[in-house]
Amino acid sequence: MSDKLSEFKEFREKMNEKILEEKNLNINRFFNLDTRAYEEGALSSKTKEMLGLVASMVLKCDDCITYHITRCKEEGVTREEFFEVFNIALIVGGSIVIPHMRKAVDLLEELSDKSEE
């Protein structure tokens, strides 16, 4: 795992912990709802992560894109599936998605390189 990706994961976990330690009922409920939304149900976790990736790309959230690409890889999303997801995001979001697609492909390449080692 690259330093950049490790830093992202460490920062995300550290800050989520600090946020949840405050025990704000509504924030904690939202975090729980977010986690539970991606569990297996009528749709597989894999499908839900791909949907999350599309939404993140359309909403232009690079942190969310990083998170969902990582989760999609864990769920077994193939390169071909990733590019179909990127296409849906591009169709829905338009050309403004292209810079975020570049970052997504860069991360995908990085994760693919690491898995081949």
C-alpha positions as CSV (number, residue, x, y, z in Angstrom):
1,M,0.0,0.0,0.0
2,S,1.4,3.4,-0.9
3,D,2.2,6.0,1.7
4,K,-0.5,8.2,0.3
5,L,-3.1,5.5,0.7
6,S,-1.9,4.5,4.1
7,E,-2.0,8.1,5.3
8,F,-5.5,8.5,3.9
9,K,-6.7,5.4,5.8
10,E,-4.9,6.3,9.0
11,F,-6.2,9.9,9.0
12,R,-9.8,8.7,8.2
13,E,-9.8,6.2,11.0
14,K,-8.2,8.6,13.5
15,M,-10.7,11.4,12.7
16,N,-13.7,9.1,12.7
17,E,-12.7,7.9,16.1
18,K,-12.4,11.5,17.4
19,I,-15.8,12.4,15.9
20,L,-17.5,9.3,17.4
21,E,-15.9,9.9,20.8
22,E,-17.9,13.0,21.2
23,K,-21.0,10.8,21.4
24,N,-23.2,13.2,19.4
25,L,-26.3,11.0,19.0
26,N,-27.2,12.3,15.5
27,I,-23.7,12.1,14.1
28,N,-23.2,8.6,15.5
29,R,-26.6,7.6,14.0
30,F,-25.5,8.9,10.7
31,F,-22.2,7.1,10.8
32,N,-24.0,3.9,11.7
33,L,-26.5,4.4,8.9
34,D,-23.7,5.0,6.4
35,T,-22.0,1.8,7.5
36,R,-25.1,-0.3,7.5
37,A,-26.2,1.0,4.0
38,Y,-23.4,-1.0,2.4
39,E,-24.2,-4.3,4.0
40,E,-25.5,-7.2,2.0
41,G,-29.2,-6.9,1.3
42,A,-31.4,-7.1,-1.9
43,L,-28.2,-5.7,-3.5
44,S,-24.8,-7.1,-2.8
45,S,-22.2,-5.1,-1.0
46,K,-20.2,-5.1,-4.2
47,T,-23.0,-3.5,-6.1
48,K,-23.6,-1.0,-3.3
49,E,-19.9,0.0,-3.3
50,M,-20.0,0.5,-7.0
51,L,-23.1,2.8,-6.6
52,G,-21.3,4.6,-3.9
53,L,-18.3,5.1,-6.2
54,V,-20.6,6.6,-8.9
55,A,-22.2,8.9,-6.5
56,S,-18.8,10.0,-5.1
57,M,-17.5,10.7,-8.6
58,V,-20.6,12.7,-9.5
59,L,-20.4,14.7,-6.2
60,K,-16.7,15.2,-6.8
61,C,-15.5,13.9,-3.5
62,D,-12.0,12.6,-3.9
63,D,-11.8,11.2,-0.3
64,C,-15.1,9.3,-1.0
65,I,-13.7,8.1,-4.3
66,T,-10.6,6.8,-2.6
67,Y,-12.7,5.0,0.0
68,H,-15.1,3.4,-2.5
69,I,-12.3,2.3,-4.9
70,T,-10.6,0.6,-2.0
71,R,-13.8,-1.1,-0.9
72,C,-14.7,-2.0,-4.5
73,K,-11.3,-3.7,-4.8
74,E,-12.0,-5.6,-1.5
75,E,-15.3,-6.7,-2.9
76,G,-13.7,-8.1,-6.1
77,V,-14.7,-5.4,-8.6
78,T,-12.8,-6.1,-11.9
79,R,-11.1,-3.6,-14.1
80,E,-13.8,-3.9,-16.7
81,E,-16.5,-3.3,-14.0
82,F,-14.6,-0.2,-12.7
83,F,-14.5,1.3,-16.2
84,E,-18.3,0.7,-16.6
85,V,-18.8,2.4,-13.2
86,F,-16.6,5.3,-14.4
87,N,-18.7,5.6,-17.6
88,I,-21.9,5.8,-15.6
89,A,-20.4,8.5,-13.4
90,L,-19.3,10.4,-16.6
91,I,-22.8,10.1,-18.2
92,V,-24.6,11.2,-15.0
93,G,-22.1,13.9,-14.0
94,G,-20.8,15.1,-17.3
95,S,-17.3,16.3,-18.2
96,I,-16.7,17.8,-14.7
97,V,-16.2,14.2,-13.6
98,I,-13.1,13.7,-15.8
99,P,-10.5,15.1,-13.3
100,H,-12.0,12.8,-10.6
101,M,-11.9,9.9,-13.0
102,R,-8.2,10.6,-13.6
103,K,-7.5,10.4,-9.9
104,A,-9.7,7.3,-9.6
105,V,-7.8,5.5,-12.4
106,D,-4.5,6.6,-10.9
107,L,-5.5,5.0,-7.6
108,L,-6.8,1.9,-9.4
109,E,-3.5,1.6,-11.2
110,E,-1.6,1.9,-7.9
111,L,-3.8,-0.8,-6.2
112,S,-3.5,-3.1,-9.2
113,D,0.3,-2.7,-9.2
114,K,0.4,-3.6,-5.5
115,S,-1.7,-6.7,-6.0
116,E,0.6,-8.0,-8.7
117,E,3.6,-7.8,-6.5
